[in-house]
Amino acid sequence: MMSLLPPRLDPFNFPQQEAWRDRHLLRRAQRRLIRSGQTILGPGVAAFEAAFATWLDRDLSPEHVVGVASGTDALELALRACGVEAGDRVALPAHTAYATLAAVLRLQARPVFVDLAPTGAVLCPDHLQTLLSQAVEPIRAVIAVHLYGEVCDLTTLVALCDRYGTSLIEDCAQACGSRHGTKSVGLQGRFACFSFYPTKNLAALGDGGAVLVNRRDDVTTLRRLRFYGWNGEREAVQMGVNSRLDELQAWLLRDKLPQLNRRLAQRRQVAQWYRQALEGLPALQLPHDGEHGRHSYHLYVVRLPAAIRDKALGACRGAGLPVGLHYPLACHQHTHVIQRFGRSWSLPRTEALLPTILSLPLHPYLPRREVRRLAAVLGPLLAQGH
Ligand SMILES: Cc1ncc(COP(=O)(O)O)c(C=O)c1O
């Protein structure tokens, strides 16, 4: 029998911290699963879909949220529902988690990479417009990634997609809790895709994802797509896959929802501590709420001069502070992508950003002393480097 004494918890390991804090929810999820006796697409998935729909928007009907096996699957199914097939063009930022591109490639579609906006870490609507207007072959879908929790210029993107007759998919994997105006992100695109990977703002203890379907006439399609393309009589009426949110994870996620707003507020608190500790250091840019919406601080990615970024990375790691890079390579720079699609992309802002980024540890339970420790390492480095 597993000991219930607290294990030695790593202050930086968010999945471990949260698993320990939520261990009673996991036990409750197990009891619910055994009681219901339904282990696949049972009452847990239905309960989570309904609760998450309400959390996203009080007016949303439960059937508009479809639980799937991962965020990557959510993107793949949304693309399929938009009619994307082998050889079709899909626009996406080059600067994103590789998973965004993996979903496109799984369908054998062709990526069209969009550069970054002049500030921030999300795609540039002007560059997208150029690509849409110059496309020889139609761009079937556009994936807007709210990277790190920073919100894209959704108003302009919706207008552009309408004008060029293409579908907008919001990749909200890193943006659960980000807001566009007064509303959650995810409500503007035709589909929005969420991940519940264990590091995400709403985290499972394994894989999980969901598609938010914003058009009523897409709901049945998406629900069929996750389950072999079957209709109610188990007849395959379209091409589908097996991508179901796990019942145990669904119960757990459902029971974590009531705490989500508090945990998002704790993320904002840590971001504020960083701001207090780091603001004013020379040549350091900090993330913040943008003109297009409210950041959810899934990742806290600062920018600093390229000349000292690697030194800062090494110094922080040397002091036991697990900083990271999100991401060391943009999608178009991966070997496999170069082999398949060549090197002819012009993405100057993306390429200029990469050597300047540094992800500082952030999760709801990060002690303030670690924020201070980080500032003590970064401060002198930035002062010298300037
Ligand atoms: C921006 C982005 N999109 C998609 C995904 C894919 O999610 P998952 O890992 O659940 O497949 C991730 C997760 O890492 C992500 O960060």
The ligand as an ORCA input file, in Angstrom:
! r2SCAN-3c Opt
* xyz 0 1
  C       0.569     25.300    -28.094
  C       0.311     23.820    -27.945
  N      -0.484     23.209    -28.834
  C      -0.778     21.908    -28.742
  C      -0.273     21.129    -27.711
  C      -0.561     19.681    -27.677
  O      -1.142     19.233    -26.492
  P      -0.914     17.729    -25.975
  O       0.437     17.655    -25.399
  O      -2.009     17.552    -24.977
  O      -1.091     16.841    -27.149
  C       0.545     21.728    -26.754
  C       1.089     20.940    -25.632
  O       2.214     20.817    -25.367
  C       0.856     23.114    -26.866
  O       1.647     23.720    -25.976
*
